[in-house]
Amino acid sequence: MTEKPQSFQAPLAAALQHAINHLTPESDLPVAAAADLATLRKKLSLPLDESGRDATEIIDDLVKAVEGGIIDSAGPRFFGWVIGGSLPAALAADWLTSAWDQNAGMYACAPAAAVVEEVVGGWLKDLLHLPPTASFALVTGCQMAHVTCLLAARHALLARRQWDVEKEGLAGSPPIRILTSTEIHGSTVRAIRMLGLGEKHIIGLPIDANGRLREDALIEALKKSPSIVVLQAGDLNIGAFDDFAKLIPIAKRHGAWVHVDGAFGLWCAASPRLRHLLTGADAADSWTTDGHKWLNVPYDCGYAFVADPQAHRASLSHRASYLTHASDARDQMDWNPEWSRRGRGFATYAALRQLGRQGVANLIERTCDHAHALVTRIGSLEGAEVVWEPQINQGLVRFRNPHKDPREGASATDNDTFTDRIIAEILASGEAFFTGTTWHGRRAMRVSVCNWQTSAEDVDRVVACVDRILHATRERK
Ligand SMILES: *Cc1c(COP(=O)(O)O)cnc(C)c1O
């Protein structure tokens, strides 16, 4: 048995060296996984020892065992789903957060963490052009940010009907309908389920050609209440923004609670060039976004904002004699669904200080420019086409099977299969990572650029790679 206390020095020094080896561009690791499921299971499924082992040896072993199973999703040529990397200051602050190991549930057990979150909340509201009086919570991601915001929504809508939901529960309460577009993100659907509001009460309303919720459909649906209207700031396929200036006043006239899913799109408010996409969004009742996507803070980090702090607090706050509640300071458990929790404000604090206001705007605009270049340049290669030209950092392209002549009856399905095949070949090349989607019934390759490190050279390299792959498929019979 190793009863001897182990020091922190050696394992942390080993971890630092491994991290730097992983993060340095010179390593030029394949972007996609190189090891398969069976290999990873074989390497990692060790029998659990009776006695412990040396900490540094465990770290070195771990790094060997996971080799090929760490996707370079934090790197500059990862364009799958909507995933960001980590800014150096944010990553370093995140390491310290683990070293300090604060329980940031209350001021009494993590004073600096509470103050940092207070400061970060103010900075975020300012950058995202949200009302300065809004309350907020730093949660694990946009998923739990939806839950936090919609808890407040549920409280407020039912309180107006003299129903105390925290006390009575939902059985027998007036039903709440959720009005949204057909492009709603699944995380909102899951939040509705967790809150007991019931998926069948979600009404998916039609969109226009630009992916925006149609005004006439909303007006018709609002005739029955109470309702939560969920609008999108950036949907996951084409980055569509609902028309907030038009739709929010309509929803408010009908007494609805308006929630904005801005997992990544809300960051456009930080850019003078793109801010117009969010005109009128500040009149909503709640907003969610992520730190771990476009801001490039390590996982896990999301933000919830609520215009009515009283409704937010009433839905979550709890008092107990063994806890030490602050009178002046911020107790996160008044605003957060978690009890014990990580001091996740430190990483955001560091990220925002590393970038500054200009740096945030620049990150948002630069990644949009790279997304635009990737989509238009890949789309103009022989055998490719642009499906959606990015207005922000999301776009779509599609590939045509060169061996199926349209005049000889090549079907759209052939090109669907071919598009998925090209995506797989790009992943196999190790050069870049893209994911597929079905948009308006057809397969497409999503191009999503969120990483602070992506450069013009990365764009050139990826376009050349796709060109090579398309060329090789034409040659191959
Ligand atoms: C990623 C995403 C979410 C969910 O966010 P998590 O941080 O993964 O919980 C919600 N909505 C949209 C539009 C997203 O892209």
The ligand as a Tripos MOL2 file, in Angstrom:
@<TRIPOS>MOLECULE
LIG
   15    15     1     0     0
SMALL
NO_CHARGES

@<TRIPOS>ATOM
      1 C1        -24.8860   23.7380  -28.4940 C.3       1 LIG1
      2 C2        -26.2530   24.3370  -28.5190 C.ar      1 LIG1
      3 C3        -27.1100   24.2160  -27.4190 C.ar      1 LIG1
      4 C4        -26.7440   23.3740  -26.2220 C.3       1 LIG1
      5 O1        -25.6510   23.9200  -25.5490 O.3       1 LIG1
      6 P1        -24.7110   23.0630  -24.5910 P.3       1 LIG1
      7 O2        -23.7050   24.0580  -24.1540 O.co2     1 LIG1
      8 O3        -24.1520   21.9740  -25.4300 O.co2     1 LIG1
      9 O4        -25.5470   22.5650  -23.4640 O.co2     1 LIG1
     10 C5        -28.3140   24.8730  -27.4680 C.ar      1 LIG1
     11 N1        -28.6940   25.5730  -28.5430 N.ar      1 LIG1
     12 C6        -27.9110   25.6980  -29.6430 C.ar      1 LIG1
     13 C7        -28.3770   26.5140  -30.8080 C.3       1 LIG1
     14 C8        -26.6480   25.0890  -29.6640 C.ar      1 LIG1
     15 O5        -25.8520   25.2140  -30.7360 O.3       1 LIG1
@<TRIPOS>BOND
     1     1     2 1
     2     2     3 ar
     3     2    14 ar
     4     3     4 1
     5     3    10 ar
     6     4     5 1
     7     5     6 1
     8     6     7 2
     9     6     8 1
    10     6     9 1
    11    10    11 ar
    12    11    12 ar
    13    12    13 1
    14    12    14 ar
    15    14    15 1
@<TRIPOS>SUBSTRUCTURE
     1 LIG1         1 GROUP 0 **** ****
